Amino acid sequence: MSDKTAIIIGASRGIGLGLAKELASRGYKVIASERSESAELHGAAEAHEGAIEIVRCDVTDPASVAAIKDSCAEGSVDLLVMNAGVYGGSEQELDQLGRDSVADIVMTNAVAPTQAALDLLPLVKRGGTIAMMSSKMGSIDDSSGGVNLYRLSKVSQNMLARSLFAKHAQPRGVGVVSLHPGWVQTDMGGPNALIDVETSVNGMLDVVDRDDGQNHRFIAYDGSEVPW
Ligand SMILES: NC(=O)c1ccc[n+]([C@@H]2O[C@H](COP(=O)([O-])OP(=O)(O)OC[C@H]3O[C@@H](n4cnc5c(N)ncnc54)[C@H](OP(=O)(O)O)[C@@H]3O)[C@@H](O)[C@H]2O)c1
C-alpha cells in the first residue's frame, strides 16, 4: 500500500473509472463517486478488495458533495480529481445556443466542479493536488471554432480553476492543474478516439506527480503544455 488517498468525482465509467482502477492498483485508497449505481465501478471495487470506497454524488448537488466529507478526515487526501463532465448534445452552433443549454453546461462542467473542489479543499493535504478535468477544446488559442457549448464550459472551468488556485488552494499549499486527457475512447470520446483510457490515465497521473503546486497550468496527458 502507498498510504495515499484520492477522491475521484465522476468514476462510474470512462476516464474516471480508469483513474479509480489505476490508483487502486498503485496502492491508493480511492473514494470514487457515482451518480447512480455503476456495475463497472462496483466490479472494480470488488476486484480491488477494499481499496475503492463508493459514494453517491451529483456534482451539481452541493449536499451530495458535502456528504463526501464524512468519508475522510481533513488534510488526508493527496489527490482530488474533478472528472465529471458532459458534452452538451448536438445543438452547439453559435445561433443554436440558448439560456437553458448554456446554463446547464456551464453549471455542470465549470461552476459546480470548481465549487465542489472548493468545498472539498480542506480534505486535501498541504502538497496535495486538485486535478480539474478540462479539455483542449477549452483552449482559445487552439480553437478553430464550433462545438461552442462544450468549449465555453471548459474555458469557463479553466478560469474558475485559476481563481480556485490563486485565492484558495495556493494559500493552503495545495496545487491545481487543469488537464487535457487526450482524445480518449470512452462514451464521450467515441470509438474513433486516438488513445485508450489506460494511456490517458497513466499519462495524467505522471503529470500530477510532476506538478510542484507553484503555478496553475494547463497540461495534456503527454506532458505538453496546452495554450490557454
Ligand atoms: N473522452 C475524451 O476524449 C475527452 C477529451 C477531453 C476531455 N474529456 C473530459 O474528461 C472527463 C471524463 O470524460 P469521459 O470521456 O470519461 O466521459 P464519459 O464516458 O461520458 O463519462 C462522464 C462521467 O462524468 C459523470 N458525470 C456527468 N455528469 C455528472 C454530474 N452532474 N455529477 C456527477 N457525475 C457526472 C458521468 O456519470 P454518469 O455515468 O452518472 O453519467 C461519467 O462518470 C469529462 O470532464 C470530459 O469533458 C474527455
The ligand as an SDF file (V2000), in Angstrom:
LIG
                    3D

 48 52  0  0  0  0  0  0  0  0999 V2000
  -13.1370   11.3860  -23.8520 N   0  0  0  0  0  0  0  0  0  0  0  0
  -12.4580   12.4220  -24.3280 C   0  0  0  0  0  0  0  0  0  0  0  0
  -11.9040   12.3580  -25.4500 O   0  0  0  0  0  0  0  0  0  0  0  0
  -12.2920   13.6760  -23.5210 C   0  0  0  0  0  0  0  0  0  0  0  0
  -11.4780   14.6940  -24.0450 C   0  0  0  0  0  0  0  0  0  0  0  0
  -11.2970   15.8570  -23.3130 C   0  0  0  0  0  0  0  0  0  0  0  0
  -11.8800   15.9920  -22.0610 C   0  0  0  0  0  0  0  0  0  0  0  0
  -12.6760   14.9900  -21.5690 N   0  0  0  0  0  0  0  0  0  0  0  0
  -13.2630   15.2050  -20.2290 C   0  0  0  0  0  0  0  0  0  0  0  0
  -12.9390   14.1120  -19.3920 O   0  0  0  0  0  0  0  0  0  0  0  0
  -13.9940   13.8910  -18.4440 C   0  0  0  0  0  0  0  0  0  0  0  0
  -14.4590   12.4470  -18.4970 C   0  0  0  0  0  0  0  0  0  0  0  0
  -14.8500   12.1850  -19.8300 O   0  0  0  0  0  0  0  0  0  0  0  0
  -15.2100   10.7160  -20.3710 P   0  0  0  0  0  0  0  0  0  0  0  0
  -14.7390   10.6690  -21.7540 O   0  0  0  0  0  0  0  0  0  0  0  0
  -14.8170    9.6680  -19.4120 O   0  0  0  0  0  0  0  0  0  0  0  0
  -16.8100   10.8730  -20.4130 O   0  0  0  0  0  0  0  0  0  0  0  0
  -17.9850    9.8280  -20.2000 P   0  0  0  0  0  0  0  0  0  0  0  0
  -17.5570    8.4770  -20.6060 O   0  0  0  0  0  0  0  0  0  0  0  0
  -19.1730   10.4490  -20.8450 O   0  0  0  0  0  0  0  0  0  0  0  0
  -18.1620    9.8500  -18.5800 O   0  0  0  0  0  0  0  0  0  0  0  0
  -18.5670   11.0300  -17.9690 C   0  0  0  0  0  0  0  0  0  0  0  0
  -18.5210   10.8330  -16.4660 C   0  0  0  0  0  0  0  0  0  0  0  0
  -18.9740   12.0380  -15.8320 O   0  0  0  0  0  0  0  0  0  0  0  0
  -20.0540   11.7010  -14.9560 C   0  0  0  0  0  0  0  0  0  0  0  0
  -20.9830   12.8260  -14.7920 N   0  0  0  0  0  0  0  0  0  0  0  0
  -21.5830   13.5650  -15.7520 C   0  0  0  0  0  0  0  0  0  0  0  0
  -22.3640   14.4940  -15.1920 N   0  0  0  0  0  0  0  0  0  0  0  0
  -22.2570   14.3350  -13.8510 C   0  0  0  0  0  0  0  0  0  0  0  0
  -22.8240   15.0000  -12.7290 C   0  0  0  0  0  0  0  0  0  0  0  0
  -23.7210   16.0030  -12.8620 N   0  0  0  0  0  0  0  0  0  0  0  0
  -22.4740   14.5730  -11.5000 N   0  0  0  0  0  0  0  0  0  0  0  0
  -21.6120   13.5500  -11.3440 C   0  0  0  0  0  0  0  0  0  0  0  0
  -21.0550   12.8690  -12.3550 N   0  0  0  0  0  0  0  0  0  0  0  0
  -21.3830   13.2600  -13.6020 C   0  0  0  0  0  0  0  0  0  0  0  0
  -20.7120   10.5040  -15.6150 C   0  0  0  0  0  0  0  0  0  0  0  0
  -21.5620    9.8540  -14.7000 O   0  0  0  0  0  0  0  0  0  0  0  0
  -22.8820    9.0460  -15.1980 P   0  0  0  0  0  0  0  0  0  0  0  0
  -22.4150    7.6700  -15.5500 O   0  0  0  0  0  0  0  0  0  0  0  0
  -23.7850    9.0910  -13.9950 O   0  0  0  0  0  0  0  0  0  0  0  0
  -23.4510    9.7930  -16.3730 O   0  0  0  0  0  0  0  0  0  0  0  0
  -19.4590    9.7220  -16.0070 C   0  0  0  0  0  0  0  0  0  0  0  0
  -18.8930    9.0800  -14.8850 O   0  0  0  0  0  0  0  0  0  0  0  0
  -15.0930   14.9050  -18.7940 C   0  0  0  0  0  0  0  0  0  0  0  0
  -14.9750   16.0320  -17.9540 O   0  0  0  0  0  0  0  0  0  0  0  0
  -14.7770   15.2700  -20.2390 C   0  0  0  0  0  0  0  0  0  0  0  0
  -15.2550   16.5710  -20.5760 O   0  0  0  0  0  0  0  0  0  0  0  0
  -12.8960   13.8440  -22.2590 C   0  0  0  0  0  0  0  0  0  0  0  0
  1  2  1  0
  2  3  2  0
  2  4  1  0
  4  5  1  0
  4 48  2  0
  5  6  2  0
  6  7  1  0
  7  8  2  0
  8  9  1  0
  8 48  1  0
  9 10  1  0
  9 46  1  0
 10 11  1  0
 11 12  1  0
 11 44  1  0
 12 13  1  0
 13 14  1  0
 14 15  2  0
 14 16  1  0
 14 17  1  0
 17 18  1  0
 18 19  2  0
 18 20  1  0
 18 21  1  0
 21 22  1  0
 22 23  1  0
 23 24  1  0
 23 42  1  0
 24 25  1  0
 25 26  1  0
 25 36  1  0
 26 27  1  0
 26 35  1  0
 27 28  2  0
 28 29  1  0
 29 30  1  0
 29 35  2  0
 30 31  1  0
 30 32  2  0
 32 33  1  0
 33 34  2  0
 34 35  1  0
 36 37  1  0
 36 42  1  0
 37 38  1  0
 38 39  2  0
 38 40  1  0
 38 41  1  0
 42 43  1  0
 44 45  1  0
 44 46  1  0
 46 47  1  0
M  CHG  2   8   1  16  -1
M  END
$$$$
